[in-house]
Amino acid sequence: MKTIWIALNLIVGPLVLVSYVASAMIWDAETVGGLWGAVPEGARPLYVTNMFLAAGGYFAFGFYLLRRVDAQRVEVFGRFGFGVFTLAYAVVLVGSCLWMPLTCVAIAGAHSALVPVIFAVLAAVAAGSLLLLAALVSARPCTAPRARAIAIVGACFFGLQTVVLDGVIWPLNFSI
């Protein structure tokens, strides 16, 4: 199961970055600038700062899962295996690949019908992030307690970004 998780990270992970870069290159500055929606100027530094903390958190919990969790022995939520992490990652990564291109298409073409789809994608990413955090907390046996604590803190920063900032605040400030 860890092999699938690794392949998912190596294939879909870079596609997230490609979708962001391609979106920034394909659409004009006004469309890309519209990605902020009506998020207040004063809140934008919080977003940008937490993006870096969330990315660091992503690598922290990814490293922990890669190096410290035995996929054959781990038990999540008292009855599931490593596949919970693979599922959470799949939801987060696929949704992350979709949100920016969908949002740019919606902004550039004033396609307000896409807004509920975009919000659903962000809700799925938020759900995947919460699943990941809960799975990290519940995983047994608990190996490398210090590394596990760092992974959980990293997942909290990642969750702040994907659940609170992108999943709640941004949708409240976005419309076409």
GIJO-V531758 format. One record per residue. N is the residue number from 1. RES is the residue in three letters. PHI is phi in whole degrees, 0 to 359 (none if undefined). D_LAST is the distance of its C-alpha to the last C-alpha in Angstrom with 1 decimal. Layout:
BEGIN
n | res | phi | d_last
N | RES | PHI | D_LAST
N | RES | PHI | D_LAST
END
This chain:
BEGIN
n | res | phi | d_last
1 | MET | none | 41.5
2 | LYS | 294 | 41.0
3 | THR | 299 | 41.3
4 | ILE | 295 | 38.1
5 | TRP | 299 | 36.3
6 | ILE | 296 | 37.5
7 | ALA | 299 | 36.5
8 | LEU | 301 | 33.0
9 | ASN | 295 | 32.7
10 | LEU | 286 | 34.2
11 | ILE | 262 | 32.2
12 | VAL | 279 | 28.7
13 | GLY | 307 | 28.8
14 | PRO | 297 | 28.8
15 | LEU | 294 | 26.2
16 | VAL | 300 | 23.7
17 | LEU | 297 | 24.6
18 | VAL | 300 | 24.6
19 | SER | 296 | 21.0
20 | TYR | 289 | 20.0
21 | VAL | 296 | 22.2
22 | ALA | 298 | 21.3
23 | SER | 298 | 17.6
24 | ALA | 293 | 18.5
25 | MET | 275 | 21.0
26 | ILE | 282 | 19.2
27 | TRP | 265 | 16.0
28 | ASP | 289 | 16.3
29 | ALA | 298 | 16.2
30 | GLU | 294 | 13.1
31 | THR | 296 | 11.1
32 | VAL | 296 | 13.3
33 | GLY | 297 | 13.0
34 | GLY | 292 | 9.3
35 | LEU | 298 | 10.5
36 | TRP | 287 | 11.7
37 | GLY | 59 | 8.5
38 | ALA | 256 | 10.5
39 | VAL | 300 | 13.5
40 | PRO | 303 | 16.4
41 | GLU | 308 | 18.4
42 | GLY | 294 | 21.4
43 | ALA | 272 | 20.2
44 | ARG | 296 | 19.4
45 | PRO | 299 | 23.2
46 | LEU | 298 | 23.5
47 | TYR | 302 | 20.9
48 | VAL | 297 | 22.7
49 | THR | 300 | 26.2
50 | ASN | 289 | 25.5
51 | MET | 302 | 24.2
52 | PHE | 290 | 27.7
53 | LEU | 296 | 29.3
54 | ALA | 294 | 27.4
55 | ALA | 296 | 28.4
56 | GLY | 298 | 32.0
57 | GLY | 297 | 31.8
58 | TYR | 302 | 30.8
59 | PHE | 291 | 33.9
60 | ALA | 295 | 36.1
61 | PHE | 284 | 35.5
62 | GLY | 295 | 35.6
63 | PHE | 297 | 38.9
64 | TYR | 299 | 40.2
65 | LEU | 296 | 39.4
66 | LEU | 290 | 40.9
67 | ARG | 259 | 44.0
68 | ARG | 245 | 44.8
69 | VAL | 254 | 43.9
70 | ASP | 276 | 46.3
71 | ALA | 299 | 44.3
72 | GLN | 279 | 47.4
73 | ARG | 250 | 48.3
74 | VAL | 295 | 45.1
75 | GLU | 236 | 44.3
76 | VAL | 244 | 40.9
77 | PHE | 58 | 40.5
78 | GLY | 75 | 44.2
79 | ARG | 206 | 44.0
80 | PHE | 249 | 41.6
81 | GLY | 251 | 42.0
82 | PHE | 300 | 40.1
83 | GLY | 304 | 37.9
84 | VAL | 299 | 35.7
85 | PHE | 293 | 34.8
86 | THR | 298 | 34.1
87 | LEU | 299 | 31.8
88 | ALA | 300 | 29.9
89 | TYR | 297 | 29.6
90 | ALA | 300 | 28.5
91 | VAL | 296 | 25.6
92 | VAL | 296 | 24.6
93 | LEU | 290 | 25.1
94 | VAL | 295 | 23.6
95 | GLY | 299 | 20.4
96 | SER | 295 | 20.3
97 | CYS | 292 | 20.8
98 | LEU | 270 | 17.8
99 | TRP | 296 | 14.9
100 | MET | 290 | 14.5
101 | PRO | 301 | 14.9
102 | LEU | 299 | 12.6
103 | THR | 293 | 9.8
104 | CYS | 295 | 10.8
105 | VAL | 300 | 11.1
106 | ALA | 297 | 7.6
107 | ILE | 292 | 6.4
108 | ALA | 297 | 9.6
109 | GLY | 254 | 9.5
110 | ALA | 50 | 6.1
111 | HIS | 270 | 7.4
112 | SER | 294 | 5.7
113 | ALA | 295 | 9.4
114 | LEU | 281 | 9.5
115 | VAL | 302 | 7.8
116 | PRO | 298 | 11.2
117 | VAL | 294 | 13.1
118 | ILE | 299 | 11.8
119 | PHE | 296 | 12.7
120 | ALA | 294 | 16.0
121 | VAL | 298 | 16.8
122 | LEU | 295 | 16.5
123 | ALA | 294 | 18.6
124 | ALA | 295 | 21.1
125 | VAL | 299 | 21.5
126 | ALA | 299 | 22.1
127 | ALA | 296 | 24.6
128 | GLY | 297 | 26.3
129 | SER | 294 | 26.6
130 | LEU | 294 | 28.2
131 | LEU | 299 | 30.4
132 | LEU | 299 | 31.5
133 | LEU | 299 | 32.4
134 | ALA | 297 | 34.2
135 | ALA | 294 | 36.1
136 | LEU | 299 | 37.2
137 | VAL | 294 | 38.5
138 | SER | 272 | 40.3
139 | ALA | 300 | 41.7
140 | ARG | 225 | 45.5
141 | PRO | 288 | 47.8
142 | CYS | 275 | 46.5
143 | THR | 256 | 47.4
144 | ALA | 45 | 47.3
145 | PRO | 307 | 46.3
146 | ARG | 293 | 45.3
147 | ALA | 296 | 43.1
148 | ARG | 296 | 41.7
149 | ALA | 298 | 40.8
150 | ILE | 297 | 39.1
151 | ALA | 298 | 37.1
152 | ILE | 292 | 36.1
153 | VAL | 298 | 35.1
154 | GLY | 299 | 33.1
155 | ALA | 294 | 31.4
156 | CYS | 293 | 30.6
157 | PHE | 296 | 28.8
158 | PHE | 297 | 27.0
159 | GLY | 294 | 26.1
160 | LEU | 303 | 24.9
161 | GLN | 292 | 22.4
162 | THR | 280 | 21.3
163 | VAL | 268 | 21.7
164 | VAL | 279 | 21.0
165 | LEU | 289 | 18.8
166 | ASP | 274 | 16.7
167 | GLY | 268 | 17.2
168 | VAL | 239 | 16.9
169 | ILE | 294 | 15.9
170 | TRP | 299 | 13.0
171 | PRO | 301 | 11.3
172 | LEU | 292 | 12.1
173 | ASN | 246 | 10.4
174 | PHE | 237 | 7.1
175 | SER | 201 | 3.8
176 | ILE | 246 | 0.0
END
